[in-house]
Amino acid sequence: MSVGVYVHQQSPLHALPPGVKLLALALVSTALVLTPNIWLQLAAVVTALLLFRLARLDLNLAWQQIRPVLPIILILLAVQWFTVEPVSALSVALRLSALVLLAALVSITTKVSAMIEAISLAVRPLAYLGISPTKIGLTISLALRFIPLIAEQLEEVREAQRARGLERNVLALVVPLLVRTLKMATEIGDAIEARSFDPDDAKSPKDLFSRLRPPPKP
């Protein structure tokens, strides 16, 4: 299972409106960033894991969401541990873990089309300023789709470099990943341009995605 990819289940979390989940995520994330209480941050991590179970998702899936950012968490933990204090280090690690788990949970329990529809509705007042809500929705949808794709590309590059004995070489991981990401972005841009596609012509997120979908092969 890729990072942040929607998983269909019959659960209370899946049934919640996307707008409610996004608003709750924004409020909880803000609270986590502002609170210095390590016990509240630990409670947030435990709550996130319990919510995975409430959504009828295996905890192994929660681990798959944390694993890609685990090196960053460990680096921050070590830096804070030796430069500030152990409590501050644990606080940073717990806060980041909770944020990743909660954000992934929203993504896993919400269809992208429903999420974009909720976001497009929320930013609709920006249309009076000449900003297209549909284009914002398209941008966010592409960003969300890129997250699991980049994670998969990173895993492929890591496996290839491990076979060459270069798994500890940061440049050997970053450079091929950057090249692949830029190539993927260019291909998507070319596909949109080839269709002369204007997101403002789409009537809904479903229509938006259907217009971007490649035509069936003859």
C-alpha positions as CSV (number, residue, x, y, z in Angstrom):
1,M,0.0,0.0,0.0
2,S,1.4,3.4,-1.0
3,V,1.7,6.3,1.3
4,G,-1.5,8.3,1.7
5,V,-3.5,6.4,-0.9
6,Y,-7.2,6.1,-0.3
7,V,-8.4,2.8,1.2
8,H,-12.0,1.9,0.9
9,Q,-13.7,0.7,4.1
10,Q,-17.0,1.0,5.8
11,S,-16.2,3.0,8.9
12,P,-17.3,6.1,10.8
13,L,-14.2,8.0,9.6
14,H,-14.8,7.2,6.0
15,A,-18.4,8.4,6.4
16,L,-17.4,11.8,7.8
17,P,-17.7,14.7,5.4
18,P,-14.3,15.7,3.9
19,G,-14.7,19.3,5.1
20,V,-15.2,18.1,8.7
21,K,-12.0,16.0,8.5
22,L,-10.0,18.7,7.0
23,L,-11.1,21.3,9.5
24,A,-10.4,18.9,12.4
25,L,-7.0,18.2,11.0
26,A,-6.2,21.9,10.7
27,L,-7.4,22.6,14.3
28,V,-5.6,19.6,15.8
29,S,-2.4,20.4,13.9
30,T,-2.4,24.0,15.1
31,A,-3.0,22.8,18.7
32,L,-0.1,20.3,18.4
33,V,2.3,23.0,17.1
34,L,1.4,25.4,19.8
35,T,1.3,23.1,22.8
36,P,4.5,22.4,24.7
37,N,2.9,19.6,26.7
38,I,4.7,16.3,25.9
39,W,1.9,14.2,27.4
40,L,-0.7,15.8,25.0
41,Q,1.6,15.1,22.1
42,L,1.9,11.5,23.2
43,A,-1.8,11.3,23.6
44,A,-2.2,12.6,20.0
45,V,0.0,9.8,18.7
46,V,-1.9,7.2,20.6
47,T,-5.2,8.7,19.5
48,A,-4.1,8.7,15.8
49,L,-3.3,4.9,16.1
50,L,-6.7,4.3,17.7
51,L,-8.3,6.2,14.9
52,F,-6.6,3.9,12.4
53,R,-8.3,1.0,14.1
54,L,-11.6,2.9,14.2
55,A,-11.3,3.3,10.5
56,R,-10.8,-0.5,10.2
57,L,-7.2,-0.1,9.1
58,D,-4.3,-2.3,10.1
59,L,-1.7,-0.7,12.2
60,N,0.9,-1.9,9.7
61,L,-0.6,0.7,7.4
62,A,0.1,3.4,10.0
63,W,3.7,2.2,10.1
64,Q,3.9,2.6,6.4
65,Q,3.0,6.2,6.7
66,I,5.6,6.9,9.3
67,R,8.5,4.9,7.7
68,P,9.3,7.4,4.9
69,V,9.8,10.2,7.3
70,L,11.4,8.2,10.1
71,P,15.0,9.2,9.1
72,I,14.0,12.9,9.4
73,I,12.3,12.2,12.8
74,L,15.4,10.4,14.1
75,I,17.7,13.2,12.9
76,L,15.6,15.9,14.6
77,L,15.4,13.7,17.7
78,A,19.2,13.4,17.8
79,V,19.9,17.1,17.1
80,Q,17.4,18.2,19.8
81,W,18.7,15.6,22.3
82,F,22.3,16.8,22.2
83,T,21.7,20.6,21.6
84,V,18.7,21.4,23.7
85,E,17.3,18.7,26.1
86,P,15.8,15.2,25.9
87,V,12.3,16.4,26.7
88,S,12.4,18.9,23.8
89,A,13.7,16.2,21.5
90,L,10.9,13.8,22.4
91,S,8.4,16.6,22.0
92,V,9.6,17.3,18.4
93,A,9.5,13.6,17.5
94,L,6.0,13.0,19.0
95,R,4.6,16.2,17.4
96,L,5.9,15.3,14.0
97,S,4.8,11.7,14.2
98,A,1.3,12.7,15.3
99,L,1.0,15.2,12.4
100,V,2.1,12.7,9.8
101,L,-0.3,10.0,11.1
102,L,-3.3,12.3,11.3
103,A,-2.6,13.8,7.9
104,A,-2.2,10.4,6.3
105,L,-5.4,9.1,8.0
106,V,-7.4,11.9,6.4
107,S,-5.9,11.1,3.0
108,I,-6.5,7.3,3.5
109,T,-10.1,7.7,4.5
110,T,-11.1,10.4,2.0
111,K,-11.4,10.1,-1.8
112,V,-9.3,12.7,-3.6
113,S,-12.2,14.0,-5.6
114,A,-14.3,14.5,-2.4
115,M,-11.3,16.3,-0.8
116,I,-10.8,18.6,-3.7
117,E,-14.5,19.4,-3.9
118,A,-14.4,20.4,-0.2
119,I,-11.3,22.5,-0.7
120,S,-12.7,24.2,-3.9
121,L,-15.8,25.0,-2.0
122,A,-13.8,26.5,0.9
123,V,-11.8,28.8,-1.4
124,R,-14.7,29.8,-3.6
125,P,-14.7,33.3,-2.2
126,L,-11.3,33.8,-3.8
127,A,-13.0,33.9,-7.1
128,Y,-14.0,37.5,-6.4
129,L,-10.3,38.3,-6.3
130,G,-9.7,36.7,-9.7
131,I,-8.3,33.5,-8.3
132,S,-9.7,30.3,-9.8
133,P,-10.9,27.8,-7.1
134,T,-10.9,25.0,-9.7
135,K,-7.2,25.6,-10.5
136,I,-6.4,25.6,-6.7
137,G,-8.2,22.2,-6.5
138,L,-6.3,20.9,-9.5
139,T,-3.0,22.0,-8.0
140,I,-3.8,20.3,-4.6
141,S,-5.0,17.1,-6.3
142,L,-1.8,16.8,-8.3
143,A,0.3,17.5,-5.1
144,L,-1.6,14.8,-3.3
145,R,-1.1,12.4,-6.1
146,F,2.6,13.2,-6.2
147,I,3.2,12.2,-2.6
148,P,2.6,8.5,-3.0
149,L,4.3,8.5,-6.4
150,I,7.5,10.2,-5.0
151,A,7.5,7.7,-2.1
152,E,7.4,4.8,-4.6
153,Q,10.1,6.4,-6.7
154,L,12.3,6.9,-3.6
155,E,11.9,3.2,-2.6
156,E,12.9,2.1,-6.2
157,V,15.9,4.4,-6.2
158,R,16.9,3.2,-2.7
159,E,16.7,-0.5,-3.8
160,A,18.7,0.2,-6.9
161,Q,21.4,2.0,-4.9
162,R,21.4,-0.6,-2.2
163,A,22.3,-3.2,-4.9
164,R,25.2,-1.0,-5.9
165,G,26.4,-0.5,-2.3
166,L,25.5,3.2,-2.3
167,E,22.6,3.2,0.1
168,R,24.5,5.5,2.5
169,N,25.3,8.0,-0.2
170,V,22.8,10.9,0.0
171,L,23.6,12.3,-3.4
172,A,23.1,8.8,-5.0
173,L,19.5,8.9,-3.6
174,V,18.6,12.6,-4.1
175,V,19.8,13.2,-7.6
176,P,18.1,10.2,-9.3
177,L,14.9,11.0,-7.3
178,L,15.0,14.6,-8.4
179,V,15.5,13.7,-12.0
180,R,12.6,11.2,-11.9
181,T,10.3,13.8,-10.2
182,L,11.1,16.5,-12.7
183,K,10.6,14.1,-15.6
184,M,7.2,13.1,-14.1
185,A,6.2,16.7,-13.6
186,T,7.2,17.5,-17.2
187,E,5.2,14.6,-18.6
188,I,2.1,15.7,-16.6
189,G,2.5,19.3,-17.8
190,D,2.8,18.2,-21.4
191,A,-0.3,16.0,-21.1
192,I,-2.4,18.9,-19.8
193,E,-1.0,21.2,-22.5
194,A,-1.6,18.7,-25.2
195,R,-5.3,18.5,-24.3
196,S,-5.6,22.3,-24.3
197,F,-7.1,21.8,-20.9
198,D,-8.6,24.6,-18.8
199,P,-9.6,23.6,-15.3
200,D,-12.2,26.3,-15.2
201,D,-14.2,24.5,-17.9
202,A,-14.7,21.5,-15.6
203,K,-18.1,21.4,-13.8
204,S,-17.0,19.2,-10.9
205,P,-13.9,17.4,-9.5
206,K,-15.2,14.2,-11.2
207,D,-15.4,16.0,-14.5
208,L,-12.0,17.5,-13.8
209,F,-10.4,14.0,-13.4
210,S,-12.3,12.5,-16.3
211,R,-11.0,15.1,-18.6
212,L,-7.4,14.5,-17.5
213,R,-7.7,10.7,-17.7
214,P,-5.9,9.3,-20.8
215,P,-8.1,8.1,-23.6
216,P,-8.7,4.4,-23.9
217,K,-6.3,2.5,-26.1
218,P,-7.8,1.3,-29.4
